[in-house]
């Protein structure tokens, strides 16, 4: 079983497009909530939320607790920016965990089956290309 956590980079072996991003981030309710809390100043402390409470609310409401996210791209005429992004993408690709449809993964103690969103088999077409379907133990 593949262990994943919030912030891991993942990819499919079929994502080999030479001009486009080929990795995505794993995001969890707990991790996203903790990241959000970390950005708030002390003056905004009243808006801190307990990651466990956020997770419980998501489960209670039938929402996803883990998903993937592809950040946006920007068009630019800056060669320096383009070169820096090529280096970052190469590093992301090197550290990405390879997934395949049907793989069983464990994220924060829960088991999920990897499902690729239709149209994302060969290239990333939307912001959530890999779905994690909760799997009974």
One Martini backbone bead per residue (centre of mass of N, CA, C, O) as a GRO file, in nm:
protein
  137
    1UNK     BB    1   0.099   0.035   0.020
    2UNK     BB    2   0.044   0.373  -0.022
    3UNK     BB    3   0.183   0.653   0.130
    4UNK     BB    4   0.016   0.957   0.212
    5UNK     BB    5   0.037   1.324   0.217
    6UNK     BB    6   0.029   1.630   0.273
    7UNK     BB    7   0.214   1.764  -0.012
    8UNK     BB    8   0.239   1.558  -0.201
    9UNK     BB    9   0.368   1.431  -0.498
   10UNK     BB   10   0.194   1.333  -0.800
   11UNK     BB   11   0.159   1.070  -1.061
   12UNK     BB   12   0.139   0.958  -1.386
   13UNK     BB   13   0.283   0.771  -1.634
   14UNK     BB   14   0.102   0.917  -1.872
   15UNK     BB   15   0.238   1.194  -1.787
   16UNK     BB   16   0.429   1.338  -2.077
   17UNK     BB   17   0.403   1.626  -2.129
   18UNK     BB   18   0.641   1.865  -2.239
   19UNK     BB   19   0.452   2.156  -2.174
   20UNK     BB   20   0.341   2.038  -1.901
   21UNK     BB   21   0.221   1.958  -1.620
   22UNK     BB   22   0.296   1.630  -1.421
   23UNK     BB   23   0.195   1.732  -1.133
   24UNK     BB   24   0.046   1.686  -0.802
   25UNK     BB   25  -0.127   1.759  -0.515
   26UNK     BB   26  -0.182   1.663  -0.195
   27UNK     BB   27  -0.496   1.700  -0.018
   28UNK     BB   28  -0.616   1.792   0.308
   29UNK     BB   29  -0.808   1.897   0.554
   30UNK     BB   30  -0.600   1.911   0.777
   31UNK     BB   31  -0.366   2.045   0.614
   32UNK     BB   32  -0.523   2.293   0.512
   33UNK     BB   33  -0.595   2.404   0.790
   34UNK     BB   34  -0.305   2.434   0.895
   35UNK     BB   35  -0.209   2.624   0.673
   36UNK     BB   36  -0.411   2.847   0.731
   37UNK     BB   37  -0.332   2.901   1.025
   38UNK     BB   38  -0.028   2.985   0.954
   39UNK     BB   39  -0.127   3.264   0.800
   40UNK     BB   40  -0.222   3.376   1.064
   41UNK     BB   41  -0.240   3.610   1.271
   42UNK     BB   42  -0.289   3.694   1.593
   43UNK     BB   43  -0.533   3.883   1.520
   44UNK     BB   44  -0.665   3.608   1.367
   45UNK     BB   45  -0.709   3.369   1.578
   46UNK     BB   46  -1.026   3.339   1.570
   47UNK     BB   47  -0.989   3.172   1.276
   48UNK     BB   48  -0.907   2.929   1.392
   49UNK     BB   49  -0.889   2.575   1.320
   50UNK     BB   50  -0.956   2.259   1.385
   51UNK     BB   51  -0.861   1.993   1.200
   52UNK     BB   52  -1.054   1.780   1.327
   53UNK     BB   53  -1.316   1.942   1.291
   54UNK     BB   54  -1.297   1.966   0.985
   55UNK     BB   55  -1.297   1.666   0.927
   56UNK     BB   56  -1.565   1.592   1.064
   57UNK     BB   57  -1.740   1.779   0.890
   58UNK     BB   58  -1.675   1.652   0.619
   59UNK     BB   59  -1.778   1.368   0.685
   60UNK     BB   60  -2.066   1.444   0.776
   61UNK     BB   61  -2.118   1.594   0.477
   62UNK     BB   62  -1.971   1.411   0.246
   63UNK     BB   63  -1.685   1.497   0.203
   64UNK     BB   64  -1.387   1.536   0.117
   65UNK     BB   65  -1.045   1.453   0.261
   66UNK     BB   66  -0.911   1.391  -0.028
   67UNK     BB   67  -0.692   1.537  -0.282
   68UNK     BB   68  -0.617   1.701  -0.582
   69UNK     BB   69  -0.376   1.964  -0.706
   70UNK     BB   70  -0.350   2.210  -0.957
   71UNK     BB   71  -0.179   2.457  -1.022
   72UNK     BB   72  -0.122   2.733  -1.180
   73UNK     BB   73  -0.060   2.918  -1.469
   74UNK     BB   74   0.168   3.141  -1.655
   75UNK     BB   75   0.205   3.390  -1.874
   76UNK     BB   76   0.529   3.483  -2.015
   77UNK     BB   77   0.833   3.680  -2.114
   78UNK     BB   78   1.013   3.543  -1.896
   79UNK     BB   79   1.297   3.361  -1.901
   80UNK     BB   80   1.360   3.331  -1.599
   81UNK     BB   81   1.092   3.210  -1.517
   82UNK     BB   82   1.094   2.969  -1.708
   83UNK     BB   83   1.356   2.842  -1.598
   84UNK     BB   84   1.259   2.810  -1.304
   85UNK     BB   85   1.018   2.624  -1.375
   86UNK     BB   86   1.182   2.393  -1.496
   87UNK     BB   87   1.331   2.324  -1.235
   88UNK     BB   88   1.083   2.273  -1.058
   89UNK     BB   89   0.955   2.049  -1.233
   90UNK     BB   90   1.192   1.853  -1.212
   91UNK     BB   91   1.176   1.823  -0.904
   92UNK     BB   92   0.882   1.727  -0.889
   93UNK     BB   93   0.922   1.475  -1.066
   94UNK     BB   94   1.143   1.334  -0.888
   95UNK     BB   95   0.938   1.329  -0.616
   96UNK     BB   96   0.718   1.178  -0.737
   97UNK     BB   97   0.445   0.972  -0.696
   98UNK     BB   98   0.347   0.680  -0.836
   99UNK     BB   99   0.038   0.629  -1.003
  100UNK     BB  100  -0.260   0.417  -1.038
  101UNK     BB  101  -0.526   0.288  -1.131
  102UNK     BB  102  -0.639   0.117  -0.829
  103UNK     BB  103  -0.482   0.209  -0.619
  104UNK     BB  104  -0.386   0.173  -0.282
  105UNK     BB  105  -0.422   0.418  -0.029
  106UNK     BB  106  -0.276   0.607   0.245
  107UNK     BB  107  -0.450   0.870   0.435
  108UNK     BB  108  -0.454   0.944   0.744
  109UNK     BB  109  -0.561   0.626   0.795
  110UNK     BB  110  -0.691   0.605   0.511
  111UNK     BB  111  -0.857   0.436   0.255
  112UNK     BB  112  -0.784   0.442  -0.101
  113UNK     BB  113  -0.885   0.476  -0.437
  114UNK     BB  114  -0.764   0.525  -0.747
  115UNK     BB  115  -0.901   0.788  -0.960
  116UNK     BB  116  -0.944   0.897  -1.283
  117UNK     BB  117  -1.041   1.156  -1.439
  118UNK     BB  118  -1.198   1.224  -1.700
  119UNK     BB  119  -0.941   1.324  -1.936
  120UNK     BB  120  -0.661   1.253  -1.740
  121UNK     BB  121  -0.478   1.017  -1.855
  122UNK     BB  122  -0.251   1.199  -2.036
  123UNK     BB  123  -0.358   1.478  -1.915
  124UNK     BB  124  -0.398   1.766  -1.750
  125UNK     BB  125  -0.736   1.925  -1.730
  126UNK     BB  126  -0.762   1.971  -1.417
  127UNK     BB  127  -0.747   2.041  -1.065
  128UNK     BB  128  -0.876   1.721  -1.018
  129UNK     BB  129  -0.746   1.434  -1.156
  130UNK     BB  130  -0.734   1.282  -0.875
  131UNK     BB  131  -0.914   1.038  -0.705
  132UNK     BB  132  -1.029   0.958  -0.371
  133UNK     BB  133  -1.169   0.652  -0.276
  134UNK     BB  134  -1.325   0.528  -0.033
  135UNK     BB  135  -1.209   0.234   0.152
  136UNK     BB  136  -1.273  -0.039   0.290
  137UNK     BB  137  -1.105  -0.259   0.518
   0.00000   0.00000   0.00000
